[in-house]
């Protein structure tokens, strides 16, 4: 059904252009009906079947049209290929690769290439620029063999990376994007892929490059020149001053595809267009969507969102309560809305037992007076005040040491209490406290060297540098390991890895 839908969309867009324009207008009108915030601001007449605008810093989808509709990506597939190659080589692009027979002869005749020859020795730098600027399918194959071991392994290796990135509606069977019924993506997933790629060392330099010279090789005496086909960065009629980088794509079934990256006033956005009508209209459409994203959305801190009190339990006994809140970040909402339109639902248990699995996230959306909603996203949550609650409840910090910065030569009470907490109350919090207190009293009162020596070997000693900072040292003979500092906050993510 997916493939049939894609074929129908492609046929309409290429064979019946007037109908497409009418359909696009109807689609915009329909989206306005269901998205009240876009009535006056959302650009009209976007011909691309599917598009999204994503904020790079937060990963939030600001707006979209059929953003989760599976489509054919064409050569924007190479964004993932190049990024994975740079990730594997750790940005050491001087590594030399030898072009295989399959890399040259497995691509379609007449498709874009850089005339690589079997046995030719090339660098990773040559191949990533050739794939990004010249869209060389043979260059992409060389990178696939480097990353995956062979072209036939591409599907399995790419699927693993896509799963890590949360791209649940994408399936790649090759590294170049030439048409295959089982090679598809969505605008939303392509934005996720690009956002991750921008974090890979070296990728931004390749993505924003405009030209590259590939020097002669063992089989090619001439210099090969590559240049971008992004008219948003080349100037003239389609110039957009804030454009930073991009990748074009085209096949007959996919239509025109385009991924672009821009920055304005310190904010960065990613725009993805799938099945745009013509070679050049995608540039004007991307510029219009960028301006919409930059100008029509207001940042709001997640501090305004609700919090939740969670009961904490350890060793079968209640320890107290702490606050569960979203990790501090920014949410962008359309200017037609205010913070009063934000709605949220905290999805978490009411009780957390120390040492046990715990999942907590907040679902956020916008709602207007008529009850229409726009989904914003899911956000991870964190505990606030966990260390303070634990130290206050169980008295982990001796009064005579709190804040003093002095070293306790041996304090088994503290060690026992931490052991009990870390194993989920294995000893029982109260029992461990009493047992630690007993050993402390005995160690401080006894004059038996044998007892003190035996106890020191049994229990490591700890030091305290402040009321909320604990450091451990394990003593073995005369050697002590370096101290390690425990984190002062507890962060939890939902199971599907949303951020």
N, C-alpha and C positions, 0 to 999 in steps of 0.2 A: 504493500500500500504506500510506503514511504517513497519508493522509487517511482511508482506511478504518479504520485502527486508532484514530484520534482519534475518529471517529464512534461506534465501538463503545464506547470508554471513556466518552464523553459520555452515550450511551444508558444504559449500566449505572448510571452515577452518578446520573442523574436519574430513571430509571424503576424501578430495582430496588434501592432503598436498603439493604434488609436484606442483599442479596447483596453489595453494595459493602462493608458493614461487615465481613462475613465475609472477603471478599477482602482488605480492608485488614489484618485480623489475620493472615491467611496471609502477606501480603507482608512484614509486620513480622517474622514468625517466620522467613521465608526470608532476609531481610536479616541477621537475627541469626546464622543458620547460616553465612553467608559473611563476616560482619564480627564476629569474636569480641569486639572491643573494645566493642561496643554492647550486650552481653548484659544488663547491669544499668542502663545509663545512658540509652540512646536512648529518647525518648518513644514510648509505645505509642498506637495508635489514631489516628495521623495519617491523615485521610481524603483529603487532597490526593493526586491521582494522582502528581504529580511535585513534588519540593522539593529545595532546597539551602540550606546555611548556608555563607557565605563570610566569611573574615576580611578586613576592609577594608585593613589596612596591608600585608599580604603578598599578597592575592589568592588565598590557599589555600582550596580547598573543604574544609571540615572534615568534612562528611558530606553525603550526598545519597541520594535515592531516585528512580531513573529521571531523573537530572539531565540526561541528553543525549537524552531522548525528545522528539521534536518535538510541540509542542502549540500551541493557539491562545492568543494573549496577551490579547486584548481591549484595554481601555484602558490597561494598563500600557505599551503602545506609546508613550504620550505622554511617558514618561520620556526617551526618545531625542529626540522632537520638541522638547521644551522645552529640553533640554540643548544641542542643535545650534543652536537659535535664540539662546540666551544666549552660546554660543561665537562665533557670527557677529557679534553686536552688541557683543561685548566688554563685556557687562554694562551697556551704555548703553540701559536699558529705556525711556527717554523717547522713543525713535524712534517716529515716527507711521507707521501703516500704513492703507491704505484697503481695506476689505472688498470682495472681488470677488463677482460673480454665482456663480461655481463654488464659492467657499468656503461660501456659504449653501445653495445648492440641490443640491449633489452628495452630501450626507449622506442617510441613510435617514430617512424621515418617522417621527417618534416617538422617534428616538434623542436622547440628551442633547445640549443646546445651550444657548446663553445669549441667544438671540433677536437675533443680529446681523442687520443689514440691509445690503443691497448699497449701497455708497457711504459707509458709516459709517466715520469716521476714529477709530482706536483706537491705543493705545500698545502696545509689546511687553510692558510690565509687565502691562497689562490681560489680554493674551492668554495669557501664561505662567501667571498665577494662575487664569484661567478654565479653562485646559486641565488644570491640576493639581488644583484644588479642586473645580470644578464639572464636570470632565471634559467640557467643551464640545467637541463634535466640530467645530462651526463655527470655534471659536477655534483648534483644532489645524490646521484647513485654512489659516487665515490665516498661521500660523507656517510651515507647509509652503511656502506661496507665497513667503514672505520668504526662507526658507533655500534652496529648490530652484528658484525662479523661476516654477514653476507646479506644480499638483497632479500633472500627468502626469509630471513629472520626479522625483517622490518616490522611485520604485522605484530608479532609477539612482543618485541621490545617497545614499540610505540604504544601498544595497548597498556603495558605496565606504567609507562610514564603518564599517559592520559588519565589512568585511574588515580595516580598520585596527585594529579592536578585537579581532580574532581570533575573531569570532562566526561560526564556520563552519557552524553548524546553524540559522541565523536568516535569514529573508527577509521584508522588510517592503515592502508595496506601497502603503501609505498611512500617514498620520501620526497617525490617531486609534484604530485598532484594530478598527473595525467589521469584521464577518466577511468574509473572503475566503479561498478555498481555498488560495491561494498566499501567505498572510500567516501566518507561523508562527515559533516560537522554541523555546528550551529553557530550563529553569530555570537551568542553568549560564550560558548566554549572557545571560540577563536580569540575572544577578548581575554579569557583566562589564560590561554596559552601565551599570548603576547605579553600579558602582565608578568607572567613568570619569566619569559625570555628576557625581558628588560632587566631582570636581576642577575642574569648570567654574565660573569666578567667577559668583556669584549663584545657582547652582542649589541649594545647601544651604538658603538662605533661603526659596526657593520650596517646596522639598520638605518642609520642617518647618513651614511656615505652617499656621495653623488657620482663618484667616478673611481676607477681603479685600473692600474696597469699590471697585467700579468706578464712577468718577464719570460724570456725564452727558456725552454726546457730541453731535456735530452733528445726529444723528438720534434720539437717545434722551434725553429730559429727566429720566428717573428714575435714581437710584442703583441699581446692581445689586450684590447681596450674595452672596458665595461663602463656603462653609465646608467643612471637611474631613468626610469620612465615616469617618474612622479612629477607632473607639471605643477603641483602645489608648491614644490621647492625650486623649480627651475625658472620661475618668474613668468611674466606675461599675463595673459587673460585669466588663467586659472591659479595664479599665485595666491598663497595664503601665508601670511607673515609668521604665523605661530607654528607651522608644520615643522616637525623634527625628523621624522622617519616614516617609512612605509614599505609595503610590498603589494605589487599588483598580481592579478591572476586572471586567466581566461581559458576556457574551453567552450565548445559549443553547448554541451549540456549544463555547464555551470554558469555560463554568461560571464559578465564582468564581476570580479571579486576584488575587494580592496580592504587592506588593514592600514590605518594611519594613526600616528602618534603626534600629539601637539602639546604645547605648553604656553600658558598665558597667565601673567600675574602670579607666578609661582605654583600654579596648579597644572597638573598633567592629565590629559584624557586620552583614551583609546577609542577610535571609531572603527566599526566593522560594517562593511556593506557587502551583501551577497546577492548575486543576480541583478546587478544594476544594468540599465538599458544599453548604454553606449560606452565607448572607451573613455570619453572625456566628461560625461555628465557625473560620473562618480566623484570627480574632483570638486565640483560645485556643491554636490550633495554632502560630501564629507565636511567641507568648509562651513556649510549652513548648520549642520548638526554640531560641529565644534562650537560655533558661536552660541547656539542654543544651550549647550552644556555649560559653557563658561559664564554666560550672562544671566541665565534664568533660574539658577539654583543657589540657595542660601545655606551656608554651613551651620549646623546646630550640634552642640556637644552632647554626647550620650549621658552626661551628668544629669540631664533633665529627666531621664527615664527612671522608671520605678526600681526599687530595690526589694529584697526579700530577706527575712530573717530565717536562718537555718539552724536547727538544733544539732549540736555536736555530741557524739557519744563515743566513749572509749572504754574498753574492758567491761562492757555491759552497763556502765554507769553514765548518766548524763553529765556532761562537762559544762554546758552553757550554750549560748547562741552567738552566732556571728552574722554579719551582713553579706549577702550575695548581690553583686552589682556587675554591670557590663564593664569590660575593660575600657578604659578611656579612649575614645576615638571620635570621629566626626561623621555625622550623617548629613547628606545633602538633600534638601527638599525643594520642590518647585516654589517659586516666589508667590504663587497663588495660595500657598498654605503657610501656616505658622506652626510653632511648637505645640500649640493647642490641638492641632489635628493629628499629632502623633499618638499611636496606640501601640501597646506592647503586651506580650504574654510571656511570662517566665516559665520555662519548661524545666523543672527539676524536682527531685524528691524534697520532702520537708525535713528529712533527717539524714545526716551524714555520719557514718561510723568510721572512725579513723582506720586507715589501712584498707578500706574497701573501695571498689570502683564507684565513681560518682560522675554523672553527666549533667551539665547545666548549660543552657543557652537561652537567649531571649529572641523571640520573633517580633519584628517591628513592622508596622504598616501605617499608612495615612488613611484617614477617613474624613469625608466632608459632611456637611449638615444633612445631605440627602442620603447618607449611608454608603456612598460609593467608596471603594477602597483601592489603594495602590500599594503593592507589596514593596517593602524596602529591603528586607533581608534578615538573616539570622546572625546573632552576635554572641561570641563566647563570653563567659562570666567568670568572675574571680571572687574569692573570699577576702573580706576586709576585717582585720582584727583577730585573725586566727592565733598568731603567736602571743598576742597580748592576753587573749582569753585563756590559753593553755597555761601560761606562766602565772597568771593571777589565780587560776583555779587550783593547780597542783603545787604551787610554791616551788617552782623549779629553781629560782634564783635565791640563794641564801641571803637573808637580810644584811649580813655583815659583808657581803661581796658585791651586792647590786650597785652598779655604777662606779665601783671603786677602781676597776681595771686591774685588781690584784689577781694573782694566780693561785688557785687552790691546788695544793700539792696532790691531794687525793680526795675525791668527793664521790663515793659510790652511790649516794642518794640520787645525784643528778644523772649519772650513767644509767642506773636502773630505771628511772622515770622515762628517759628518752628511749630506752630499749622497749619498755612497755608500750609507748605511744607508736613507735615505728612498726611493731609487729601487730598492731591493732588491738592492743590491750591483752597480749598473750599472758602476761603475769597477773594482769588485773591492776588497774591504776592505784587503787587504795593499798592493795597488798604490797606492790612494789615500793610505794612511798614509805610504808611502815618498815619494810625490810631494809631499804636504803638508810632510813633513819637509825635503825638498830646498828647497822654496820658502821655508820658515821660515829655514833656515840661510843661504840666499842673501840674504834680506831683512835679516837681522841683521848680515851681514858686509860687504855691498856699500856702497860710498860713492857709487854712481852715482844721482844724483837722478832721472835719466830712467828707470832700471830700477825704482826704488822707486815712482815715480809711476804708471808703466804697470801694475805689479803690483797697486797699490792699487785702480785702476780695474777690474782684472780680477776681483779677489776682494773680497767684502764683509769687514768685520772683525766679530769677535764679542767678547763680554765674558762673564766667569764670575763668579758671585756666591757660589758654594759648590760642594761636591763633587758635588751631584746636581741643580743648577739651571743650566740653560743659557739665555742670552738672545741674541737675534739683533738686529743693526741693519744695514740696508742703506744705504750711503752713495751719494748722488747729488749731486755738487757740494758744497754746504755744508748740505744738508738731510738729516736722518735720520728714518726712520719710527720710531714708537713700538715699544719692545721687546715681544716676545711670548714667553710662557713655555710650554714644552712640558709636557704632562701627564707625571706620574711613574708612571702605571700604564696597562696596556693591557687593555681590557675587550672581551670578545667575546660576542655573543648568537647563539643558534641561528637558522637561516634563517626559521623560521615565526614569529619574534618573541615566543616565550614568555619570561616574566620570572620 
